[in-house]
Amino acid sequence: MTAQPHEPAAGAPTSRYVVGIDLGTTNSALAYVDSKESPWRIRTLPLPQVVAAGEVDDRPTLPSFLCQATAAEQQFNAFALPWSDAPQPWAVGAFARDESSSRPGRVVSSAKSWLSHSGVDRSAALLPWRGDPDVERLSPVDAAAAVLRHLHDVWNHRFPQHPLAEQDLVITLPASFDEVARELTLAAAKQAGLPRVVLLEEPQAAFHAWIDRHRDDWRELVSPGQKILVCDIGGGTSDFTLIRVGENQESGDLEFHRVAVGDHLLLGGDNLDLALARSVEAQLAAGGRLESRQWEALVRSARRVKETLLADNAPESLTIHLPAAGSKLIAAGLQAEVTRTDAAKLLVDGFLPRVDLDAQPQRGQSGFQDFGLPFAADPAITRHLAHFLTCHRHTGDELPALRARPTDAADPARPDVVLFNGGFFASPLLRDRLVEALGEWFTGPDADWTPRVLDSQQLDLAVACGAAYYGMVRRGDGVGITATLARSYYVGVAGPTPRAVCLAPGVAKAGDDFEVSDLEFELTLAEPVEFPIYVSSTRLVDAPGQLIGADPAELTPLPPIRTVLHASRKTDAQVAKVRLHAHLSEIGMLELSCRSVDSQRSWRLQFDVRSTTETDLKPHESSAEGEGFVDDELLTAARAAIEAVFGESAAEPPSKLMKSLTAALDLPKHEWPTSVLRRLWETLMECEPGRRRSAAHESRWLNLVGYSLRPGYGFAVDDWRVAQTWRAVSGKLAFPSSLPESLILWRRLAGGLADGPQQGLAEPLLADVRALRRRYSGGKAKAMSTALDPTRTAEIWRLLGALELLTTTAKTELGDAITELLPKRKLAPRAADMVWTLSRLGQRKPLYGPLNTVVPAEVAERWLQAIMDWAGDPPVAHFAAMQLARRTDDRHRDIAEPRRDAVLAWLRRHEANDHLVQLVETGGALEAQERQSAFGESLPAGLRLSE
């Protein structure tokens, strides 16, 4: 069989070694080929790692766990490695995994799952999630890089003459990883000193490993027309891939075509551990919850129990031992027995239930909120698999090489062959149940049917070996897989109903180019443009340029594409007419660009990674873009009203502006839609020099800019608008009396400010709060740093509460200060403002910030008592108590049940709103009025922000 065309570019240097790395959720591995060996073979590299304090040993895999050394361990260099004499602050591998039960607050795990988690700032130091106070945190990218760095160092220690950075290197990732997660994987590799890598999907790697094991007989094991299902379920993800066997019409050689991949599912061995831990917790805590330290230890122990009881020749039962609660270290710990029968019933029936082929996965929120990871809402792997197979009944039928598939009575959704991969299938119980499910779905009326199961030896090493094999395929030596894009990409089109135009079809292959020739954009240069981008793993044959409805059941929004186009010369036209161009690179990354219709100019487009790595905001969460715009004549009149106050020949006083705008737009102020407000902002920025005419001009300008751009996000390219406003205003006030109005401006735009500006705004205000705290605690008072008095200025407090990107340390200090100052009589006029700030600082669900900025539950509990003791405005107190006690079903965010019961009793006793009580008791989403209370003012008309 001829190899698929994956050869590197002509003239590219050829390294001696080809290396494959499986960067796994639970275990990582490294395999390699020495190209000077003939015939070449794949070998796995033994991986030295710390297995006990002061002890290093070789293991075939590297557990993807990191444990931070204590001060004593660093002092004695307990994590010393053969290639370095320097004290090691982290241990990577077996020791870290084993220590995760006894000291979970010092151990980082599941870093790969965090790379795909859009609900946190993946560039922020947040792991270990809810770690010990003295632990240095790592970002998910840092943690993945640490694992790769260890593999890098192992290789260079073993092959010092051939550094890993100079070898052909393939790193695997889940097939369902989106573009952001792929980019972050590449960033982690670069941080680990590996700047030149190729990415490969894990199911493809597993199949390549199978081909390598059957070099001599693979042609006898598969035949043209067959459909191969690769089920790759590891510690963190469930990946489904379909490979179809074709026949080259000219040569007659067999070909493999990867035609479909499943949706990204955070569903794997970690979920089984959590389910088993929940079951044991119910026994030990009598229906309540264990302390966090005990729970973390229980989850780690559950992994060991699961692996033992679901294996061949499992014992009848195992006992789990947990440490004592709280500070009673000499008290007896807890223990529970788990039987093999109970474990099988819970885990096999719970995750692989018998369902019909037409079953649909449940939507909503996962019952597992632990560790902050967004686990799949439906834990039934069989239900997800059934949906995947039925969605792809005919995927690939359009490919010429695959049209020879036999036509028989079998359901086209049926796979003929199955390859299992991942640690999940180390258990024969789980493997056999999935085979049974496939048999039940496709058994005919006349005879039973079961799929042919390909042998899957060395589940923990197959992906790394397959990656090394693929590296040889890229050199033209081996049997390759022709992989289509397997996801269609679309650009959103504005209109009365959501629509999208196909940019690149799912049947695209590496090297393909697409241009939507009948869709042109006229773009103003030197201003940002945003393209809403969607992806679908089910609509794979839409043609480029095809217009479809943006059905959320079929299309998933990605981070938007954003760019600023610049002309080559100032004399060039300042408007460009462009078409969108898509190119599928060799490593499966989609590259998009704008190409000028009238010239040879081209602009590269970038996914807005910030929208998923720095906040938990979803792109396109607002319906405001679809409102359309107010009539141009009205906007022209509004522009004239602004210019009459701030323009070069202004004659009107600032006091008349709002009345003039209301008349010009023929709408009351609260009904101005978001699209109109953003246009007003544009005019205000053009007239920005006019704010310096007087203090009244500047105050009105700041007020209207903030009103027009609130809440700083939710509309296309709002982050750019906020950045422009920051550059124009920060540190550049013309009149000191405008300072209070500037605080209102930044409070309104806080959701669009990055963490740096937020920290810059907070520092002087926090200094003022510290000075106030010292004054009332009998200490030596210091002068205020901002010329504003927190006892008089409400906006100092409200701005601090709106800055959700502040660290939990800063929030805790501020909240503690508020609880101390709240009873002071002289501060009574500001008490309601301080309580509102406390509600934002301690909220269990952020309005826009990432989850890693939520203060610990025990801190919120401390503040709750101060709120309930406050004798001020009841509605303000009720709302604040709800914010701090609101149920999320994440044990690390939720307050303790006794405290929740006390809050519920207090709310009911004081006749709080029924919905506030419900939010504390069972959870749910804020209603419109409650969201306005949380933001501190109304939101623009038409803006729909998701929680």
Secondary structure, DSSP 8 states (H G I E B T S, - for coil): ----S----TT----SEEEEEE--SSEEEEEEEETTSSS--EEE--EEEEEETTEEEEESSEES-EEE--HHHHHTTTT-BTTB-S--SEEESHHHHHHTTT-GGGEE--HHHHHT-TTS-TTS--BSTT--TT---B-HHHHHHHHHHHHHHHHHHH-TTS-GGGSEEEEEE-TT--HHHHHHHHHHHHHTT----EEEEHHHHHHHHHHHHTTTTHHHH--TT-EEEEEEE-SS-EEEEEEEEEE-TTT--EEEEEEEE------SHHHHHHHHHHHHHHHHTTTS---HHHHHHHHHHHHHHHHHHTSTT--SEEEEEE--STT-TTS--EEEEEEHHHHHHHHHHHHS----TT-----S--S--GGG----S---HHHHHHHHHHHTSSTTTTSGGGTT----SS-TT--SEEEEESGGGGSHHHHHHHHHHHHHHH--SSS----EE-----TTTHHHHHHHHHHHHTTT-S--EEEB--SEEEEEE-SSS-EEEEEE-TT-BTT-EEEEEEEEEEEETTSEEEE-EEEESS-----TT-EEE--TTT-EE---EEEE---SSTTS-SEEEEEEEEEE-TTS-EEEEEEESSSS-EEEEEE-THHHHT----TT--SGGGG----HHHHHHHHHHHHHHHSTT--S-GGGHHHHHHHHHTS-GGG-BHHHHHHHHHHHHHTGGGGGG-HHHHHHHHHHHHHHHTTS-SSTTHHHHHHHHHHHHTT--S-GGGHHHHHHHHHHHGGGS-HHHHHHHHHHHHHHHHHHHHHHTTS-----SSS--TTT-HHHHHHHHH-TTS-HHHHHHHHHHHHHHTT-GGGGGGHHHHHHHHHHHS-SS-SSS-GGGS--HHHHHHHHHHHHH--S-HHHHHHHHHHHH---S-TTTS--HHHHHHHHHHHHHTT--HHHHHHHHT-----HHHHHHHHTS---BT-----
